[in-house]
Amino acid sequence: MPSTYTSLHYHLIFATKNREPSIGASWRGELHSYLGGVVKGLDALPQGIGGVRITSIFWYP
């Protein structure tokens, strides 16, 4: 019996104004952790969060 599996994948990119490097290395890890918590709070599964620009890849099962 055939079945259909659907999942939604999202790729979000956040950038600072004029793409200036204003996200300091000293707190970049905390920002990535926070974004991961936000994604988990939406009952989604983070696949990757990081980079100088904030890149988030997550999906809903």
DRENBA-292698 format. One record per residue (C-alpha): residue number from 1; x, y, z. Coordinates in pm, 1 decimal. Layout:
% residues N
<atom><nr>NUM</nr><c1>X</c1><c2>Y</c2><c3>Z</c3></atom>
...
% end
This chain:
% residues 61
<atom><nr>1</nr><c1>0.0</c1><c2>0.0</c2><c3>0.0</c3></atom>
<atom><nr>2</nr><c1>161.5</c1><c2>331.1</c2><c3>-102.5</c3></atom>
<atom><nr>3</nr><c1>198.8</c1><c2>611.0</c2><c3>147.3</c3></atom>
<atom><nr>4</nr><c1>304.2</c1><c2>971.8</c2><c3>133.1</c3></atom>
<atom><nr>5</nr><c1>561.4</c1><c2>1130.0</c2><c3>361.1</c3></atom>
<atom><nr>6</nr><c1>576.8</c1><c2>1505.9</c2><c3>383.5</c3></atom>
<atom><nr>7</nr><c1>813.3</c1><c2>1726.4</c2><c3>577.7</c3></atom>
<atom><nr>8</nr><c1>873.4</c1><c2>2098.1</c2><c3>555.1</c3></atom>
<atom><nr>9</nr><c1>1233.7</c1><c2>2218.1</c2><c3>544.5</c3></atom>
<atom><nr>10</nr><c1>1321.5</c1><c2>2583.3</c2><c3>606.3</c3></atom>
<atom><nr>11</nr><c1>1643.0</c1><c2>2769.3</c2><c3>537.7</c3></atom>
<atom><nr>12</nr><c1>1653.5</c1><c2>3111.2</c2><c3>704.6</c3></atom>
<atom><nr>13</nr><c1>1933.9</c1><c2>3364.1</c2><c3>678.6</c3></atom>
<atom><nr>14</nr><c1>1958.7</c1><c2>3665.0</c2><c3>907.0</c3></atom>
<atom><nr>15</nr><c1>2208.4</c1><c2>3938.2</c2><c3>828.6</c3></atom>
<atom><nr>16</nr><c1>2310.1</c1><c2>4256.3</c2><c3>1007.3</c3></atom>
<atom><nr>17</nr><c1>2243.5</c1><c2>4597.6</c2><c3>856.8</c3></atom>
<atom><nr>18</nr><c1>2470.8</c1><c2>4656.9</c2><c3>557.9</c3></atom>
<atom><nr>19</nr><c1>2615.5</c1><c2>4310.8</c2><c3>636.4</c3></atom>
<atom><nr>20</nr><c1>2855.1</c1><c2>4465.4</c2><c3>885.2</c3></atom>
<atom><nr>21</nr><c1>3029.0</c1><c2>4214.1</c2><c3>1115.3</c3></atom>
<atom><nr>22</nr><c1>2866.3</c1><c2>4337.0</c2><c3>1436.6</c3></atom>
<atom><nr>23</nr><c1>2802.5</c1><c2>3992.1</c2><c3>1589.4</c3></atom>
<atom><nr>24</nr><c1>3098.4</c1><c2>3951.9</c2><c3>1822.0</c3></atom>
<atom><nr>25</nr><c1>3279.6</c1><c2>3619.9</c2><c3>1845.8</c3></atom>
<atom><nr>26</nr><c1>3249.8</c1><c2>3635.8</c2><c3>2225.9</c3></atom>
<atom><nr>27</nr><c1>2869.9</c1><c2>3599.1</c2><c3>2220.1</c3></atom>
<atom><nr>28</nr><c1>2808.2</c1><c2>3435.9</c2><c3>1879.8</c3></atom>
<atom><nr>29</nr><c1>2783.0</c1><c2>3091.3</c2><c3>2041.0</c3></atom>
<atom><nr>30</nr><c1>2515.3</c1><c2>3212.3</c2><c3>2283.2</c3></atom>
<atom><nr>31</nr><c1>2316.0</c1><c2>3355.7</c2><c3>1992.4</c3></atom>
<atom><nr>32</nr><c1>2333.7</c1><c2>3024.9</c2><c3>1806.1</c3></atom>
<atom><nr>33</nr><c1>2220.9</c1><c2>2839.0</c2><c3>2119.4</c3></atom>
<atom><nr>34</nr><c1>1930.7</c1><c2>3079.2</c2><c3>2164.2</c3></atom>
<atom><nr>35</nr><c1>1816.2</c1><c2>3031.3</c2><c3>1804.0</c3></atom>
<atom><nr>36</nr><c1>1837.4</c1><c2>2654.1</c2><c3>1847.7</c3></atom>
<atom><nr>37</nr><c1>1613.7</c1><c2>2682.1</c2><c3>2153.8</c3></atom>
<atom><nr>38</nr><c1>1362.2</c1><c2>2891.6</c2><c3>1961.2</c3></atom>
<atom><nr>39</nr><c1>1348.3</c1><c2>2630.8</c2><c3>1685.4</c3></atom>
<atom><nr>40</nr><c1>1303.0</c1><c2>2349.3</c2><c3>1939.8</c3></atom>
<atom><nr>41</nr><c1>1029.4</c1><c2>2555.3</c2><c3>2108.5</c3></atom>
<atom><nr>42</nr><c1>841.0</c1><c2>2543.5</c2><c3>1778.3</c3></atom>
<atom><nr>43</nr><c1>859.6</c1><c2>2161.0</c2><c3>1790.4</c3></atom>
<atom><nr>44</nr><c1>1097.8</c1><c2>2165.0</c2><c3>1494.7</c3></atom>
<atom><nr>45</nr><c1>1431.8</c1><c2>1991.1</c2><c3>1460.7</c3></atom>
<atom><nr>46</nr><c1>1733.7</c1><c2>2215.0</c2><c3>1398.9</c3></atom>
<atom><nr>47</nr><c1>1970.2</c1><c2>2073.0</c2><c3>1137.2</c3></atom>
<atom><nr>48</nr><c1>2232.7</c1><c2>2345.0</c2><c3>1153.0</c3></atom>
<atom><nr>49</nr><c1>2266.0</c1><c2>2689.5</c2><c3>1304.8</c3></atom>
<atom><nr>50</nr><c1>2580.5</c1><c2>2892.2</c2><c3>1271.3</c3></atom>
<atom><nr>51</nr><c1>2808.0</c1><c2>3107.1</c2><c3>1062.4</c3></atom>
<atom><nr>52</nr><c1>2906.3</c1><c2>3470.8</c2><c3>1063.9</c3></atom>
<atom><nr>53</nr><c1>2570.2</c1><c2>3548.0</c2><c3>913.8</c3></atom>
<atom><nr>54</nr><c1>2309.6</c1><c2>3361.8</c2><c3>1114.4</c3></atom>
<atom><nr>55</nr><c1>2197.8</c1><c2>3066.8</c2><c3>905.6</c3></atom>
<atom><nr>56</nr><c1>1927.9</c1><c2>2832.8</c2><c3>1033.6</c3></atom>
<atom><nr>57</nr><c1>1820.0</c1><c2>2510.2</c2><c3>868.9</c3></atom>
<atom><nr>58</nr><c1>1539.7</c1><c2>2319.5</c2><c3>1037.1</c3></atom>
<atom><nr>59</nr><c1>1245.2</c1><c2>2099.9</c2><c3>956.3</c3></atom>
<atom><nr>60</nr><c1>908.3</c1><c2>1999.4</c2><c3>1091.8</c3></atom>
<atom><nr>61</nr><c1>854.2</c1><c2>1626.0</c2><c3>1113.6</c3></atom>
% end
